């Protein structure tokens, strides 16, 4: 018999394999190999179905910003959040090739906070823009746009967005 820690490692590895198979369209084959084909008999989820993520999952902050990452991390620390939960992509060129698909149907990603970004990126898919794909595509985490008339990451709106999510017990 395995100890609890080792069993949890195995469960985590199997879970990651299942999510990867789902993202790559190989889930049915994987479950068949494991003798679990019956689990696929349910229809695919409709767009009305809610896709939930881990409450303590990663928070992605993406958008060209004049605010430095260390300043944003200072806000994170002041709010009592774990800085290791955050992933930043604040450079315009890096945003163009950011792998948005890694967040799709991955419960380890909780929230995407967006600022100014290129209209077209590798994550746009068939949508008009990358942000539209994130907001309207299936299986993406919750998206929060920063800025009123134009998308922009500031210290104030970043802090306010995080505080709102904390107050709602979302993060």
Secondary structure as UniProt FT lines:
FT   HELIX           4..23
FT   TURN            24..25
FT   HELIX           27..33
FT   TURN            34..35
FT   HELIX           37..41
FT   TURN            47..48
FT   TURN            55..56
FT   STRAND          58..62
FT   HELIX           69..78
FT   TURN            79..80
FT   HELIX           83..85
FT   STRAND          86..89
FT   HELIX           92..96
FT   HELIX           100..103
FT   TURN            104..105
FT   TURN            107..108
FT   STRAND          109..114
FT   TURN            122..123
FT   TURN            125..126
FT   HELIX           130..136
FT   TURN            138..139
FT   STRAND          142..145
FT   HELIX           155..167
FT   TURN            168..169
//
